[in-house]
Amino acid sequence: MTLLAMPGENAALLNAAVAGRSLWDDARRRLFRNKAAVASMFILGLLTFVAIFGPLVWMHKFDTIYNDRVMIAPTLENWHIFGTDPQGRDLFVRLLLGLRMSLAVGLVATGVSLLIGVLWGATAGYIGGQVDQVMMRIVDVLYALPFIFFVIILMVIFGRNLILIFVAIGAVEWLTMARIVRGQTISLRKKEFVEAAEAAGVSSTGIVTRHIVPNVLGPVVVYVTLTIPAVILTESFLSFLGLGVQEPMTSLGNLISIGAREMEIAPWLLIFPAATMMITLFCFNFIGDGLRDAIDPKDR
Amino acid sequence: MLAYSLRRILVAIPTMLLIIAVAFFMMRLAPGSPFDTERALAPEIRAQLMAYYGFDKPLFFQFLDFLKGLVTFDLGPSLIYKDQSVSEIIGSGFPVSIVVGLSALILAAGIGIPLGLIAALKQNTAPDYTIMAIAMAGICIPSLVVGPILSLVFGVYLGWLPTAGLDLGEMTVPTLLLPVVTLSLAQIAIISRLVRSSAVEVLRSNFVRTARAKGLPEIQVLSKHALRAALLPLVSYLGPACAGLITGSVVVETVFQLPGIGKNFVTSALQRDYPVVMAVVVLYAGLIILLNLLADLAYGLLDPKVTYE
């Protein structure tokens, strides 16, 4: 009877069983079976690559002004394939630049929210008791704030500082992350498989790395993929109101707001940025949904 | 339950004070002032203006003055539109925002709930996939894209509806249709996804199985047992939904040139019209807190498992 064997052996056995097909192997298999998610990863990878390297090799610079070619429709002449904007700049290269900016804001601000949220939630969940009560009460209070107003006030006050945009949006988005991480930590501490691992003599480092982290990581990864599009939206919304990234830099929201102003005479100024934004958001959301189904397939 | 509400209200008071204080000191400690006009003012005039509005007092006393004004509902005149008081500005913008926001919420619930229920009943079949694809589109296509495109198609190309502008006197269906639809799309998507996932769970639960085992007709199983439980999570979504509508209304009001409170807020913040900005922040913070409380109370009434200790 292996169950009566020494704890060490038992742990080794458990490890061997897990190594056969881990949680992540399963998740990866399910994720790669999801066609929408795979296609989204491919498209998003392509978009990111073009956004990073495209402006370097494209024949037009993002801030070059062609006074004789203001708001011309998409044409192959001079390679203005997406036309030019009201200042006479090439829209294609500006679009790539805007996409790059939006992706950067999305990643960095999500990183900020991840950092704060995981630390906050894990601390509250792990320590528990009074500390947990106070920390989560603070989150509850912050939830009630009309945050977008505070971000707007911040932008107005400190000017359209890029770093501030990152931090401000990240600081808005960490609340849900903290709640998720706390809930997971608390429920995991009491789970049977953690008790079983403890009883089998797995060290606490082993429990944390093998059981706690992977199980907290799942929902966190899912939420991160869904936070990135939310952040991109918030940034574009600020840019749309004229409070985001400043000229001659640009972001998708900034381009859309210019497009919305000129749409009656130059619809391409709205259509291309809007389409790019929608494709990006679709990709992130499909990947996020795919990940959720892969990691936690309860709903399907 | 009365005790619970009272306690929640007692907690809400320091929360509101905190929000007011943060917003107030953030605005005031920042560089820039409402009197930074294109032409520099003579120092004497500037000093007189500062004294007139009480800006020469220590900041803390200004804060107390502001609180006093808030309690008595008299925040004085706007700093930019000298002939209008803050209450007048809020009073003219708020009804527009409320009408647009409430219509959008009703529309979103009216469409989102049935869609979610259908998707859950037909889980993993063509209707489910179609509805969830639509919902995904609703989440991925932001209002700042939908708004301009709708107004381009229906306003400019087809000419069926007015694209922009709305006089308070005529809040008619045609003028409000596009803003309301734009605002509701994302909410329809979120609500239908929420209802679907909770309904899927409820349909698998033991009490539904029991109801079916008793031999109840399917329609009764759904309407009497499943529906109420499936719609419960929606009630607690009311608070966040309200916040979402408020945020969305800023964009929609900008796109469609509606004289609502969201648009007011952005212009006031840019012009540093302190009293108007503060009034809007306080109003919306109060609204969100109130709606969250109502949602929690409603949840308790609908779900017998919840008790307020």
Boltz contact constraints between the chains, C-beta under 6 A:
constraints:
  - contact:
      token1: [A, 141]
      token2: [B, 15]
      max_distance: 6.0
  - contact:
      token1: [A, 144]
      token2: [B, 288]
      max_distance: 6.0
  - contact:
      token1: [A, 144]
      token2: [B, 289]
      max_distance: 6.0
  - contact:
      token1: [A, 145]
      token2: [B, 19]
      max_distance: 6.0
  - contact:
      token1: [A, 146]
      token2: [B, 284]
      max_distance: 6.0
  - contact:
      token1: [A, 146]
      token2: [B, 285]
      max_distance: 6.0
  - contact:
      token1: [A, 148]
      token2: [B, 247]
      max_distance: 6.0
  - contact:
      token1: [A, 149]
      token2: [B, 281]
      max_distance: 6.0
  - contact:
      token1: [A, 152]
      token2: [B, 269]
      max_distance: 6.0
  - contact:
      token1: [A, 153]
      token2: [B, 26]
      max_distance: 6.0
  - contact:
      token1: [A, 153]
      token2: [B, 269]
      max_distance: 6.0
  - contact:
      token1: [A, 156]
      token2: [B, 269]
      max_distance: 6.0
  - contact:
      token1: [A, 156]
      token2: [B, 270]
      max_distance: 6.0
  - contact:
      token1: [A, 157]
      token2: [B, 30]
      max_distance: 6.0
  - contact:
      token1: [A, 233]
      token2: [B, 142]
      max_distance: 6.0
  - contact:
      token1: [A, 240]
      token2: [B, 144]
      max_distance: 6.0
  - contact:
      token1: [A, 241]
      token2: [B, 266]
      max_distance: 6.0
  - contact:
      token1: [A, 256]
      token2: [B, 144]
      max_distance: 6.0
  - contact:
      token1: [A, 260]
      token2: [B, 148]
      max_distance: 6.0
  - contact:
      token1: [A, 263]
      token2: [B, 148]
      max_distance: 6.0
  - contact:
      token1: [A, 263]
      token2: [B, 152]
      max_distance: 6.0
  - contact:
      token1: [A, 264]
      token2: [B, 156]
      max_distance: 6.0
  - contact:
      token1: [A, 270]
      token2: [B, 148]
      max_distance: 6.0
  - contact:
      token1: [A, 274]
      token2: [B, 145]
      max_distance: 6.0
  - contact:
      token1: [A, 278]
      token2: [B, 140]
      max_distance: 6.0
  - contact:
      token1: [A, 278]
      token2: [B, 141]
      max_distance: 6.0
  - contact:
      token1: [A, 281]
      token2: [B, 140]
      max_distance: 6.0
  - contact:
      token1: [A, 282]
      token2: [B, 140]
      max_distance: 6.0
  - contact:
      token1: [A, 285]
      token2: [B, 140]
      max_distance: 6.0
  - contact:
      token1: [A, 299]
      token2: [B, 197]
      max_distance: 6.0
